[in-house]
Amino acid sequence: MSDIKNMKERMHTGEIYDPADGEIMKEQLKCLDRLYDFNMTRPTELDKRAELMKEMFAEVGEGCYIEPPFRANWGGKHCHFGDRVYANFNLTCVDDTHIYVGDGTMMGPNVVLATAGHPILPELREKGYQYNMPVHIGKNCWLGAGVIVLPGVTVGDGSVIGAGSVVTKDVPAGVVAVGNPCRVLRPIGERDREYYFKDRKIELE
């Protein structure tokens, strides 16, 4: 793994690589400088935040809002956010490889989207080796406070992940899933068209 280009490619292939390579770290630090600037913006500097996100992210749609502080290994360089994505404070994107978040998805405080992992074998961890697997969050999802999504996981469109859940496996579209490890609790159904919280009816008119 002495070839720099090969190591950079390995970041996105799921192969083991050395994240401490000098060239990789040099590029990463530039991204973290922009992330620092984003987190130092004032609450009134919404336009500045929006412009910084366009520089920081691989893709960012219209109407996205991230409440600082925002944490990301690569400052959002490998994050692809659709339109109207909302993230409350302390969103952490371990974006050593690509993270995809669909239109209209909402994330509560302290959500973690993690693409990076380390080998189980201690001898490999001693050498600092790492691997990355992409994360996919569908459209119109809601990830509650403190949700952790692990490397390689996909959450289907419209699904709700309950607060504090640790998502270790794919979650299908259109369900409520909770727990550690996260499991499907029930499908989103007709009752949800009438009640928004326990016995509270939807009355918008």
C-alpha positions in Angstrom: 0.0 0.0 0.0 2.9 2.4 -0.7 1.2 3.9 -3.8 -0.5 7.2 -2.6 -3.1 7.1 -5.4 -3.9 3.5 -4.5 -4.4 4.4 -0.9 -6.8 7.3 -1.8 -8.7 4.9 -4.0 -8.9 2.4 -1.2 -10.8 5.0 0.9 -13.8 4.3 -1.4 -13.5 0.6 -2.2 -13.9 -0.9 1.3 -10.3 -2.1 1.3 -8.0 -1.7 4.2 -5.8 1.4 3.9 -3.6 3.7 6.0 -5.5 7.0 6.8 -2.4 8.5 8.3 -0.6 8.8 5.0 0.9 12.3 4.6 -0.8 13.3 1.3 -4.2 12.1 2.6 -3.9 14.0 5.8 -2.8 17.2 4.0 -5.9 17.1 1.9 -8.1 16.3 4.9 -6.7 19.2 6.9 -7.8 21.7 4.2 -11.3 20.3 4.5 -11.2 20.7 8.3 -10.2 24.3 8.0 -13.4 25.0 6.1 -15.4 23.1 8.7 -13.8 25.3 11.4 -15.0 28.4 9.5 -18.5 27.0 9.3 -18.7 26.2 13.0 -17.5 29.7 13.8 -20.3 31.5 11.9 -22.8 33.6 13.9 -26.5 32.6 14.0 -27.3 35.5 11.8 -24.9 34.5 9.1 -27.2 32.1 7.3 -26.1 33.1 3.8 -22.4 32.5 4.8 -23.2 29.1 6.1 -25.1 28.2 2.9 -22.1 29.3 0.8 -19.6 27.3 3.0 -21.7 24.2 2.7 -21.5 24.4 -1.1 -17.7 24.5 -0.8 -17.5 21.8 1.9 -19.9 19.2 0.6 -19.7 16.8 -2.4 -23.3 17.8 -3.1 -25.8 19.9 -1.2 -29.3 20.7 -2.3 -31.6 23.7 -1.8 -32.9 24.6 1.6 -30.5 22.5 3.6 -29.8 23.5 7.2 -27.2 22.2 9.6 -27.1 23.6 13.1 -23.5 24.1 14.3 -21.5 22.6 15.7 -21.2 20.1 12.8 -18.5 17.4 13.0 -17.1 15.6 10.0 -13.8 13.7 9.4 -13.5 15.3 6.0 -15.5 18.4 6.6 -18.4 17.1 4.5 -16.2 16.5 1.4 -17.8 13.0 0.9 -21.3 14.0 2.0 -24.2 14.1 -0.6 -27.3 15.9 0.8 -30.5 16.4 -1.1 -32.9 19.3 -0.8 -34.4 20.4 2.5 -32.2 18.2 4.7 -32.3 19.4 8.3 -29.8 18.4 11.0 -29.9 19.7 14.6 -26.7 20.4 16.6 -23.8 18.0 16.9 -24.4 16.0 13.7 -21.3 13.9 13.2 -20.5 12.6 9.7 -17.6 10.2 9.7 -17.3 10.9 6.0 -14.1 9.0 5.2 -16.1 7.7 2.3 -19.5 8.7 0.8 -22.6 9.5 2.9 -25.9 10.0 1.0 -28.9 11.7 2.6 -32.1 12.1 0.6 -34.5 15.0 0.2 -36.5 16.1 3.2 -34.7 14.0 5.8 -34.5 15.3 9.3 -32.0 14.4 12.0 -32.2 15.2 15.7 -29.3 16.3 18.0 -26.2 14.1 18.3 -26.9 11.9 15.3 -23.8 10.0 14.0 -23.5 8.7 10.4 -20.3 6.6 10.4 -18.6 5.1 7.4 -15.3 4.2 8.9 -14.3 1.0 10.8 -11.1 -0.7 12.0 -10.2 -4.3 11.6 -11.0 -6.8 14.5 -7.4 -8.2 14.4 -5.3 -6.2 16.9 -2.2 -6.5 14.8 -3.8 -4.5 12.0 -5.2 -1.9 14.4 -1.8 -1.4 15.9 -0.7 -0.2 12.4 -3.6 2.2 12.2 -5.4 0.5 9.3 -9.0 1.4 8.5 -11.7 0.6 6.0 -14.8 2.6 4.9 -18.3 1.6 3.8 -20.8 4.1 2.4 -24.0 5.0 4.3 -27.3 5.7 2.5 -30.2 7.5 4.2 -33.4 7.7 2.1 -35.8 10.5 1.4 -38.1 11.9 4.1 -36.6 9.9 6.9 -36.5 11.0 10.5 -33.5 10.0 12.7 -34.2 10.8 16.3 -31.8 12.2 18.8 -28.7 10.2 19.4 -29.1 7.7 16.5 -25.9 6.0 15.3 -25.8 4.6 11.8 -22.9 2.2 11.3 -20.8 1.6 8.1 -22.5 0.1 5.1 -26.0 0.7 6.3 -29.0 1.8 4.2 -32.2 3.3 5.7 -35.1 3.2 3.3 -37.3 6.2 2.2 -39.8 7.5 4.8 -38.6 5.5 7.7 -38.3 6.7 11.3 -35.4 5.6 13.5 -36.2 6.0 17.2 -34.0 8.1 19.5 -30.9 6.4 20.8 -31.0 3.5 18.2 -27.8 1.9 16.9 -28.5 0.9 13.3 -26.3 -2.0 12.5 -28.2 -3.5 9.5 -30.3 -2.1 6.6 -33.8 -0.7 7.5 -36.5 -1.0 4.8 -38.6 1.9 3.6 -41.8 3.0 5.4 -41.2 1.6 8.9 -40.6 2.7 12.5 -37.4 1.0 13.8 -35.9 1.3 17.3 -33.3 -0.2 19.6 -29.8 -1.4 20.0 -29.4 -3.1 17.7 -32.1 -1.3 15.8 -35.0 -3.5 14.7 -38.2 -2.8 12.8 -41.0 -2.1 15.3 -43.9 -1.7 12.8 -44.8 -0.3 9.4 -46.0 3.3 9.0 -49.7 2.9 8.5 -53.2 4.3 8.5 -53.2 5.2 12.2 -50.2 7.5 11.5 -52.5 9.5 9.2 -54.7 10.3 12.1 -52.4 10.5 15.1 -49.0 12.3 15.2 -48.0 11.4 18.8 -49.6 8.8 21.0 -53.3 9.9 21.3 -52.8 13.4 19.8 -54.8 13.8 16.6 -53.6 15.6 13.5 -55.7 18.8 13.4 -54.1 21.3 11.0 -57.3 23.2 9.9 
